[in-house]
Amino acid sequence: MKADRILQAALALMLIAFCGALYNQLHETIINAGDSAPDFTITTDAGKTVTVKDFGGKVLLLNFWATWCGTCIEEIPSLNQMARQLGPKGLVVLGVSVDKDEKLYKDFLARSPLAYPTARDPEEKINLSYGTVQYPESYLIDRNGKVIEKFISSQPWSSPQMIQDLSSHL
């Protein structure tokens, strides 16, 4: 009888642990304005290892994209222009590609150089930590690691209104 209770308690604990693990796997993380930006470590194509904390003193625009994403490609010229204009004022743009095929990714970059650092995360660890599954999606992160704004889909990055809005955070 005592053995039955111990077995029941053990089974109950295992069931609780299983349900907790299942919940964590299925529970979608979604980062929004006001949240702390999840930290990450990634090596850029230039060989520099970066984290969210590496941008201390500067505002970070974290852009998730892919070479197979048409709207991502459409916004690159605007992102390039904005990065050139606001980079000297303290904005860092970091593109994180979710491309799985390294050759296609590198061929794209050879044809279309970017004015900002980029890195490839084929395992999609970073974007999933932000809750990003559609591209492009970008996060404006302040000097203290807080998300200021989340941008879903392509944006008119070099428009006067966007430049003004982004400049107000620098």
MARLOVEX-416817 format. One record per residue: x, y, z of N, C-alpha, C in turn. Coordinates in pm, whole numbers, plus 50000, padded with zeros to 5 digits. Example, Ala and Ser with C-alpha at 12.3 -4.5 7.8 and 13.67 -1.06 7.14 Angstrom:
513194943150780512304955050780513204967050780;512854977550708513674989450714512905000350787;
***
This chain:
500824988150000500005000050000500885012650000;501915012650086502825024050090503585024949958;503935013449901504645013149773503755018749662;502435015849669501495021049569501425036349575;501415041949694501365056549710502645063049657;503775056749685505045062049635505055061649483;504575050749427504505049349281503555059849223;502405061849283501445071849236502045085949244;502735088849352503365102049367504455104049261;505225093749236506285094549135505665096648997;504615089348966503935091048838503335105048825;502755110148932502175123648930503265134048905;504425132448970505535141848949506065141048806;506135128948752506605127448614505595133748516;504315132148544503285138148459503365153448464;503565158848582503705173448596504945178248521;506045171348534507275175148463507075174248312;506415163648267506155162048124505275173348072;504215176648144503315187448102504055200848099;504925203148196505715215548198506645216348079;507305205348048508215205047932507435207047803;506295200547791505455201947672504965216347658;504555222447765504095236447763505225245547714;506425243647768507565251947727507875250347579;507735238247526508015235847385506945242347296;505705242147340504615247247259504325261947282;504755267147395504485281147429505335290147342;504675298447265505385307247173505885319747244;507155322547228507735334747282507475345847182;506925356647227506725368147139507265380347212;508235386947150508845398847207508185411047145;507805420547228507155432747182507855444847243;507435456647200507975469147254507825469047406;508885473247475508895473747621509545461547684;509655450647608510285438447660511805439747653;512475432147735513925431147722514235422847599;515225427247523515625419847404516365407247446;515965395547395516715383447427518155384747379;519075380447461520475381247421520775370047321;521795371947245522225361947148523705363947122;524315354047064525695355047019525715349746876;526295357646786526395353446646527655359646587;528205352746490529405357846423528985363446288;529325376146265528975382546139529805376746026;529395380145905530145375445788531565380945786;531785392145855533125398045864533975391345972;533385381546044534135374146144534065379746285;533235390046307533115395946441531985389146518;532265384746639531235378746725530515390146797;529195390146789528405400846850527285395146937;526885403347034525725400547118524935413447129;523755412847187522965425047209523775434847293;524505429747390525275438347481526445445347412;526895440047297528005446247223527655459947167;526405463347164525985475847104525725486547208;526255484647329526095494347436526505508247390;525665517847420525945531547378525365534647242;524845524547174524235526647043522875519747040;522045524246949520745518146928520915507646819;520295496146836520415484946743519105482746670;519175481646538518035477146459518375462946415;517705453146473517925439046444516905434846339;517395431046221516535427946107516665413246071;515565405746082515535391646042515065390945898;515805383645814515515383245672515995370145611;515745368445480516235356845405516305360645258;517215354145186517375357245044516185352444962;515435342745011514275337544939512995345444970;513115355545054511965363745095511905376345007;510925376944919510815388144826510715401644894;509905402944998509765415945065511035419645141;511785409545184513075412345249514025418845149;514075413345030514965418344926514545432344884;513235434644876512725447744837513135458744934;513245455545064513555465945161515055468345178;515895460145121517345461745139517865475245091;517495480344973518015493444934517655504445034;516455503945087516025513745186516795512145317;517015499545358517815496945479519245501745460;519805499245342521165503945314521265519145327;520305526045267520325540645271520185545745414;519255539945488519045544045627520285541145712;520915529445692522105525845769523235535845743;523395539845617524435549745585524145563345647;522865566845650522475580045701522525580645854;522055570145921521945570746067523085563746141;523875556046071525025549346134525945559146205;526345569946139527235579546205526595586446327;525275585646338524585592046450524335582346565;524745569646550524615560246662523665548646641;523195546346519522325534846493523155523846427;523055511846482523695500246423522595491246367;522735487546242521815478046181522545464646174;521875454046217522415440546207521365431846139;521725426446022520845417245952521155403045993;520135395546029520315381346063519475373245965;520185366245877519535358145775519245344245829;518085338945791517725325345830517965315545715;518705319945614519015311145501519725298545547;519265287245499519905274545531521045271645433;520895275845307521885273145204522965284045204;524135280645256525205290545269525675295845134;525735287345033526195291744901525235302044841;523945299244845522965308944792523065322244867;523225321444996523355333345080524585341445039;525725334845030526965341844995526925347144852;526325339744761526175344544623525315357144620;524245357344698523385369044703524175381244754;524915379444862525685390544919526775395444823;527335386344744528345390344646527715399244538;526475396144501525755404144400525145416844457;524775416544583524045427644646524675431044781;525795437944782526445441144910525525449545001;525635446745129524835454045228525705464645295;525075475545335525785486645400525835484645551;525475473145598525435470045741525875455545760;526335452345881526775438545904525605428745898;525905416845854524905406345849525545393145891;524705384045933525145370845976524065360845939;524445348345935523495337845899523235329046021;521965326446046521525317946158520625306946101;521215296946032520395286845965519575278146060;519965277446187519185269646284518005277646338;517935290346303516845299446343516685300346494;517785300246566517715301346712517395315546756;518005325246692517835339146737516425344046706;515975342346583514645347246548513565340646633;513715327646661512715320846743512725325946887;513895330346937513935335847072513175349147079;512995355446964512215367846956510765365146917;510445352846879509095349546835508855352846690;509915354446612509795358146472509785345646385;508705344046307508605332846214508255337346073;507945350146056507665355845925508685366845899;509035368545773510105377845739509645387745635;510215399745634511165404945732510455409245859;511205409345966510725414746093511945420946161;511735432746220512855440246279512495445246417;513545446946499513385451746635514335463346657;513815474546705514635485846743514905484446892;516185483146929516585480147066517415491647120;517025496847237517715508447293519035504747357;519715514747407521065513047465521075503947587;519915502247650519805493947770519265480047742;519105476647614518635463347579517135461547581;516385472547581514925471847576514445473847433;513415466347395512845467947262511995480647262;512365489847173511625502347159510425500247068;510685493346958509625491246860509885478346783;508785472046742508835460046660508205463446526;508895460046417508415463046283508125449846212;506865447846176506455435646108506325438745959;506975430645877506995431945731507975442845689;508055445245560509015455045509508575469145548;509565477845557509325491645602509975501445505;509465513645501510115524045420511245530345501;512325522745524513375526745617513985540345586;514085544045461514745556645425513775568145404;512495566045435511525576945420511815587845524;511485600245492511725611045589511075608445725;509855603045725509165600345852509895589745933;510345578945868511055568345939512395573545991;513125581145911514395586845953514195595646076;513135603646073512825612446186512485604146311;511655593846293511255585446406512465578146466;513295572446380514475565246430515475574946495;515635586646434516575596646489516185601146628;514895600946658514435605446790514915596046901;515375584146866515855574646967517375574346980;518045582346899519515582046899520085592246995;
***
